[in-house]
Each structure stands twice: as C-alpha cells, then as structure tokens.
Amino acid sequence: MIPGGGQPNMQQLLQQAQKMQQDLAVAQEELAATEVDGQAGGGLVKATVTGSGELRSLAIDPKAVDPEDTETLADLIVAAVQAANENAQALQQQKLGPLTQGLGGMPGLPF
C-alpha cells in the first residue's frame, strides 16, 4: 500500500465483506424460519408461507367450499397465497434490504 495514496485497506475491505456475508446468511436463516400469513375472502382462506416464500399451510373455511363453484375457491386460494407472498417479500426487504444495500457500496463487488 502506498502511504497517503488514498487506497482502501484491502484487509479491512475483506473483513467488512465477510461480516456482511455472515449477517446476510443469518438474516436468510431467520427468514426461512419465520412464518407470515395472507388471507382472502374475509379470512375464508388463509395461507402461511415462510419469509423465504415457501408455502407451509393452507386453511379453508368450510363456508368457502361450494361444489358448484370451485372457481371461486381456487381464486380465493390464489389470492391468499399471493397475499402471504407479498407479506414475505416485505419481510425480506425489511431483513435483507439494509444488508444488500451495504454490499452495493463496496468497490470491486458486482452488486
């Protein structure tokens, strides 16, 4: 390193990158373990997904089941899963946003 050359300390940059990587891995593990819900039809259909978007459960109120109208039930299921995934994405942004923004500011990294 050239004294007074204004060059960043590579060891310091590597340590920062490693810490961010560790923080990111911890946040991803937390997301995978956290469950969020979404619902449709005033709560007739409820979906639960992990913070990483994996569908864990689906609850359907018997009042939503009409053998003559399965299309509405299918629409409610899709809407509940979409709502749950939107909540999971918001959680991802909350947990990962600050970490990934920090990675983008490091010189030499392709983020």
Phi, psi and chi 1 to 4 in degrees:
 res  aa     phi    psi   chi1   chi2   chi3   chi4
   1 MET       -  139.8 -164.0  160.1  112.0      -
   2 ILE   -89.5  122.3  -57.1  168.9      -      -
   3 PRO   -60.5  132.0  -16.7   25.7      -      -
   4 GLY    72.4    7.5      -      -      -      -
   5 GLY   -81.3   -6.9      -      -      -      -
   6 GLY    76.1   10.2      -      -      -      -
   7 GLN   -77.1  139.6  -65.6  -65.8  -39.5      -
   8 PRO   -69.4  149.6   20.6  -26.8      -      -
   9 ASN   -73.5  112.4 -179.7  -27.9      -      -
  10 MET   -63.0  -37.9  -72.3  -54.9  -71.8      -
  11 GLN   -62.6  -41.7 -176.8   64.1   29.0      -
  12 GLN   -65.4  -41.4 -159.4  172.1   30.7      -
  13 LEU   -62.9  -42.2  -74.5  176.1      -      -
  14 LEU   -64.3  -40.3  -72.8  173.4      -      -
  15 GLN   -64.1  -41.5  -73.1  173.4  -12.4      -
  16 GLN   -63.4  -42.5  -74.4  176.2  -27.1      -
  17 ALA   -64.5  -41.3      -      -      -      -
  18 GLN   -64.7  -41.1  -73.4  173.0  -19.0      -
  19 LYS   -64.6  -43.3  179.1  167.0 -179.6   -0.7
  20 MET   -62.4  -39.5  -77.5 -172.3 -145.2      -
  21 GLN   -64.3  -41.6 -174.2  177.0   19.8      -
  22 GLN   -65.3  -44.1  -70.3  168.9  -11.4      -
  23 ASP   -61.4  -39.8  -68.4  -13.1      -      -
  24 LEU   -64.7  -42.6 -171.9   58.7      -      -
  25 ALA   -63.6  -41.3      -      -      -      -
  26 VAL   -63.6  -44.1  167.4      -      -      -
  27 ALA   -63.4  -38.7      -      -      -      -
  28 GLN   -66.2  -38.1  -72.0  171.8  -33.3      -
  29 GLU   -64.8  -41.4  -72.7  175.0   20.2      -
  30 GLU   -62.7  -40.8  -71.4  174.8    2.6      -
  31 LEU   -62.7  -42.2  -77.9  171.0      -      -
  32 ALA   -64.6  -26.9      -      -      -      -
  33 ALA   -92.5  -14.5      -      -      -      -
  34 THR   -91.1  135.2  -56.7      -      -      -
  35 GLU  -108.9  140.4  -67.1 -175.5  -12.3      -
  36 VAL  -128.8  154.1  -67.0      -      -      -
  37 ASP  -112.7  158.6  -64.3  -42.7      -      -
  38 GLY  -143.5  152.3      -      -      -      -
  39 GLN  -142.8  164.0   60.0  178.0  -33.0      -
  40 ALA  -147.2  161.7      -      -      -      -
  41 GLY    63.7   37.7      -      -      -      -
  42 GLY    64.2   29.6      -      -      -      -
  43 GLY    95.0    4.7      -      -      -      -
  44 LEU   -67.1  -31.3  -70.1  175.3      -      -
  45 VAL  -126.7  128.2  176.9      -      -      -
  46 LYS  -127.1  134.6  -64.1  178.2 -175.6  175.7
  47 ALA  -120.0  142.7      -      -      -      -
  48 THR  -121.5  127.7  -58.9      -      -      -
  49 VAL  -126.9  160.9  -60.7      -      -      -
  50 THR   -79.2  166.5   64.1      -      -      -
  51 GLY   -61.9  -18.1      -      -      -      -
  52 SER   -94.2    2.8   57.7      -      -      -
  53 GLY    97.1    7.4      -      -      -      -
  54 GLU   -82.1  125.0  178.7 -175.2  -15.8      -
  55 LEU   -68.6  123.1 -178.5   63.0      -      -
  56 ARG  -105.2  -38.8  -74.1  -71.5  173.3   94.7
  57 SER  -154.8  159.6   70.4      -      -      -
  58 LEU  -140.6  123.4 -173.5   63.4      -      -
  59 ALA  -116.4  128.7      -      -      -      -
  60 ILE  -122.1  119.8  -57.8  171.0      -      -
  61 ASP   -67.9  135.0 -172.4  -54.9      -      -
  62 PRO   -54.3  -26.9  -25.1   32.9      -      -
  63 LYS   -65.1  -20.4  -68.9 -179.2 -125.6  167.3
  64 ALA   -83.4   -9.6      -      -      -      -
  65 VAL   -94.7  112.3 -179.8      -      -      -
  66 ASP  -127.5  108.8  177.6   -1.5      -      -
  67 PRO   -56.2  -23.8  -19.3   27.6      -      -
  68 GLU   -84.2  -11.3  -58.5  -63.2  -41.6      -
  69 ASP  -140.1   68.8 -176.0   15.3      -      -
  70 THR   -74.7  -19.9   57.3      -      -      -
  71 GLU   -64.2  -41.6  -75.2 -177.8   31.8      -
  72 THR   -64.4  -41.5  -62.2      -      -      -
  73 LEU   -62.1  -43.7  178.1   56.8      -      -
  74 ALA   -60.7  -42.1      -      -      -      -
  75 ASP   -62.5  -40.5  -70.5  -17.3      -      -
  76 LEU   -64.7  -40.1  -71.1  173.5      -      -
  77 ILE   -63.7  -47.6  -68.5  168.4      -      -
  78 VAL   -59.8  -44.3  168.3      -      -      -
  79 ALA   -63.9  -40.3      -      -      -      -
  80 ALA   -66.5  -41.9      -      -      -      -
  81 VAL   -66.6  -40.6  171.7      -      -      -
  82 GLN   -62.8  -42.0  -74.2  176.2  -23.0      -
  83 ALA   -63.2  -41.4      -      -      -      -
  84 ALA   -64.5  -41.6      -      -      -      -
  85 ASN   -66.6  -35.6  -80.6  -33.3      -      -
  86 GLU   -63.4  -40.9  -72.9  171.7    8.6      -
  87 ASN   -65.6  -36.9  -68.6  -23.9      -      -
  88 ALA   -65.9  -40.0      -      -      -      -
  89 GLN   -65.1  -39.1  -72.5  174.8   -8.9      -
  90 ALA   -63.4  -40.1      -      -      -      -
  91 LEU   -65.6  -40.7 -177.6   62.7      -      -
  92 GLN   -59.8  -45.1  -72.5  173.0    7.4      -
  93 GLN   -62.9  -40.3 -176.4   60.1   35.4      -
  94 GLN   -64.2  -43.5  178.5 -174.4   -8.9      -
  95 LYS   -81.0  -43.0  -69.6 -103.9 -173.4 -151.3
  96 LEU   -96.5  -24.1  -60.3  178.1      -      -
  97 GLY   -50.6  -54.9      -      -      -      -
  98 PRO   -62.4  -32.4  -21.3   30.1      -      -
  99 LEU   -72.3  -44.6  -65.5  172.5      -      -
 100 THR   -72.8  -29.1   56.5      -      -      -
 101 GLN   -65.9  -37.7  -72.3  170.9    0.3      -
 102 GLY   -64.1  -35.0      -      -      -      -
 103 LEU   -68.6  -34.2  -70.2  174.1      -      -
 104 GLY   -66.7  -20.7      -      -      -      -
 105 GLY   -89.0   -0.1      -      -      -      -
 106 MET   -90.3  126.4  -63.9 -157.8   52.4      -
 107 PRO   -64.4  141.3   16.2  -21.4      -      -
 108 GLY    87.8   -6.3      -      -      -      -
 109 LEU   -99.5  137.8  -67.4  179.2      -      -
 110 PRO   -83.2   47.5   31.6  -34.8      -      -
 111 PHE  -107.7      -  -61.0  109.0      -      -
